[in-house]
Amino acid sequence: MLKKKLKTILFGFGNFASGYPEDPKMKKYFKYCSHAQVLSSHKNFDWDAVVDPDSDKRNLAKKKWKIPIVVENIKNLPKNYIADVAVISSPSKTRMNIIQSLNVKKGLLIEKPIATTFEEVRKIKQICRKKKLITQVNFFRRVNKTNIFIKSKFLRRTFGDLQCGFCIYGKGLKNNAIHYIDLARMIFGEVCYLRSLTKFSKSKKINDYDNFSFLLGFKNNKEILFTHIDFKFYREIYFDVWGTKGRLEFLFEGIKIRYSSKKAHRAVNHFNELEIDKVKYINPQLGEEYYDMYTNLADSIYNKKKLVSDLNNAMSNEYIIDRIIHSSKNNSKLIKL
Ligand SMILES: NC(=O)c1ccc[n+]([C@@H]2O[C@H](COP(=O)([O-])OP(=O)(O)OC[C@H]3O[C@@H](n4cnc5c(N)ncnc54)[C@H](O)[C@@H]3O)[C@@H](O)[C@H]2O)c1
């Protein structure tokens, strides 16, 4: 039986929600690259309201997307308006107030980072629990079919156990590295310890775009080093992990995924090598993740299916971020989790 569509309100109709109009190239790789695209076409959601203080964004919602209820702030919503689901894509500092004053019955989809401090993240979790809201946080790599294949099959067969890894990112620990912290946890399990290699003074106010170099330690003391580049020269988020059976590399933020497997060393007896000069590629199955995050949220609301990225998962990422900042402000102290 077809389920009733979930009445949905969207907070924050910025670039990501309305769809990077300046970047048509994205469409070539990602079928769905905005909340608007998913909400306007998803079988389980009925998108009928937008809240944004910016009048240009409100006009876009009214004229291009034909949204019936478009208001400047939450107080201006019609008195009897109650949504089933709220999507929150406004800046991280605004989320707590929105979630607190929100009239919503069933669920939330929140953008990352959830809030500006871990304290606020904890409060948001309490509010969601009190309001009994099923809450998905948009760590969309968890729903990507290739990542699921890597985790469930490829790892054991072709990669083996983690030996070490590297991640190059830019434009913020909280903004971008957080996705790869999540991916590393998804594939290799929980972080056991960490250390920031960047030192900041205790008084520094950290924003979403500050970069840090740091180490994450996994089971058996296997480490992944994260460090950063400046996207003004070129953009890349590169994740390179070395296993006991092979090496796996995510290039261009996952647009290309390649691996090198093990064979007898070409020049040294009694050793193996990785065929780094004969890499093979894995089909990345990109572009439907945003749609699938919504489907998973609807399945969880209708059928109690497990969320791929619930608040507990998001909180683990946010806690790691909080501890990296703490380490950076405490002389690069090693922190056990
Ligand atoms: N999951 C992902 O991969 C991904 C990708 C891009 C952005 N994001 C996240 O999405 C969020 C938005 O990013 P963006 O690039 O669209 O930013 P943006 O600045 O373009 O958009 C934010 C919008 O929120 C509006 N806004 C401000 N205060 C508000 C309030 N109190 N209520 C409602 N709306 C309010 C602003 O007017 C603006 O239109 C960020 O947290 C970002 O980290 C996530």
The ligand as an SDF file (V2000), in Angstrom:
LIG
                    3D

 44 48  0  0  0  0  0  0  0  0999 V2000
   25.9270   17.1940    3.4330 N   0  0  0  0  0  0  0  0  0  0  0  0
   26.7180   17.8720    2.6030 C   0  0  0  0  0  0  0  0  0  0  0  0
   27.5020   17.3060    1.8810 O   0  0  0  0  0  0  0  0  0  0  0  0
   26.6560   19.3660    2.5450 C   0  0  0  0  0  0  0  0  0  0  0  0
   27.0870   20.0440    1.3910 C   0  0  0  0  0  0  0  0  0  0  0  0
   27.0050   21.4240    1.3910 C   0  0  0  0  0  0  0  0  0  0  0  0
   26.5290   22.1080    2.5010 C   0  0  0  0  0  0  0  0  0  0  0  0
   26.1460   21.3960    3.6120 N   0  0  0  0  0  0  0  0  0  0  0  0
   25.6940   22.0740    4.8260 C   0  0  0  0  0  0  0  0  0  0  0  0
   24.4530   22.7140    4.5690 O   0  0  0  0  0  0  0  0  0  0  0  0
   24.3400   23.9070    5.3200 C   0  0  0  0  0  0  0  0  0  0  0  0
   23.9900   25.0420    4.3810 C   0  0  0  0  0  0  0  0  0  0  0  0
   25.0270   25.2020    3.4300 O   0  0  0  0  0  0  0  0  0  0  0  0
   24.8740   26.2080    2.1920 P   0  0  0  0  0  0  0  0  0  0  0  0
   26.1160   26.0510    1.3740 O   0  0  0  0  0  0  0  0  0  0  0  0
   23.5470   26.0160    1.5620 O   0  0  0  0  0  0  0  0  0  0  0  0
   24.9220   27.6130    2.9600 O   0  0  0  0  0  0  0  0  0  0  0  0
   24.2760   28.9980    2.4960 P   0  0  0  0  0  0  0  0  0  0  0  0
   24.9120   30.0410    3.3450 O   0  0  0  0  0  0  0  0  0  0  0  0
   24.3160   29.1390    1.0170 O   0  0  0  0  0  0  0  0  0  0  0  0
   22.7260   28.8470    2.9180 O   0  0  0  0  0  0  0  0  0  0  0  0
   22.2350   28.9960    4.2040 C   0  0  0  0  0  0  0  0  0  0  0  0
   20.8470   29.5990    4.0790 C   0  0  0  0  0  0  0  0  0  0  0  0
   20.2400   29.6160    5.3780 O   0  0  0  0  0  0  0  0  0  0  0  0
   19.5280   30.8420    5.5080 C   0  0  0  0  0  0  0  0  0  0  0  0
   19.3280   31.1200    6.9360 N   0  0  0  0  0  0  0  0  0  0  0  0
   20.1080   31.8240    7.7900 C   0  0  0  0  0  0  0  0  0  0  0  0
   19.5450   31.8410    9.0260 N   0  0  0  0  0  0  0  0  0  0  0  0
   18.3910   31.1230    8.9430 C   0  0  0  0  0  0  0  0  0  0  0  0
   17.3580   30.7890    9.8650 C   0  0  0  0  0  0  0  0  0  0  0  0
   17.4490   31.1570   11.1470 N   0  0  0  0  0  0  0  0  0  0  0  0
   16.2850   30.0720    9.4290 N   0  0  0  0  0  0  0  0  0  0  0  0
   16.2100   29.6660    8.1440 C   0  0  0  0  0  0  0  0  0  0  0  0
   17.1720   29.9540    7.2180 N   0  0  0  0  0  0  0  0  0  0  0  0
   18.2460   30.6670    7.6120 C   0  0  0  0  0  0  0  0  0  0  0  0
   20.3900   31.8590    4.7840 C   0  0  0  0  0  0  0  0  0  0  0  0
   19.6640   33.0160    4.4130 O   0  0  0  0  0  0  0  0  0  0  0  0
   20.8330   31.0410    3.5660 C   0  0  0  0  0  0  0  0  0  0  0  0
   19.9440   31.1780    2.4930 O   0  0  0  0  0  0  0  0  0  0  0  0
   25.6950   24.0930    6.0090 C   0  0  0  0  0  0  0  0  0  0  0  0
   25.5960   23.6720    7.3380 O   0  0  0  0  0  0  0  0  0  0  0  0
   26.6260   23.1680    5.2730 C   0  0  0  0  0  0  0  0  0  0  0  0
   27.6410   22.6350    6.1220 O   0  0  0  0  0  0  0  0  0  0  0  0
   26.1860   20.0480    3.6350 C   0  0  0  0  0  0  0  0  0  0  0  0
  1  2  1  0
  2  3  2  0
  2  4  1  0
  4  5  1  0
  4 44  2  0
  5  6  2  0
  6  7  1  0
  7  8  2  0
  8  9  1  0
  8 44  1  0
  9 10  1  0
  9 42  1  0
 10 11  1  0
 11 12  1  0
 11 40  1  0
 12 13  1  0
 13 14  1  0
 14 15  2  0
 14 16  1  0
 14 17  1  0
 17 18  1  0
 18 19  2  0
 18 20  1  0
 18 21  1  0
 21 22  1  0
 22 23  1  0
 23 24  1  0
 23 38  1  0
 24 25  1  0
 25 26  1  0
 25 36  1  0
 26 27  1  0
 26 35  1  0
 27 28  2  0
 28 29  1  0
 29 30  1  0
 29 35  2  0
 30 31  1  0
 30 32  2  0
 32 33  1  0
 33 34  2  0
 34 35  1  0
 36 37  1  0
 36 38  1  0
 38 39  1  0
 40 41  1  0
 40 42  1  0
 42 43  1  0
M  CHG  2   8   1  16  -1
M  END
$$$$
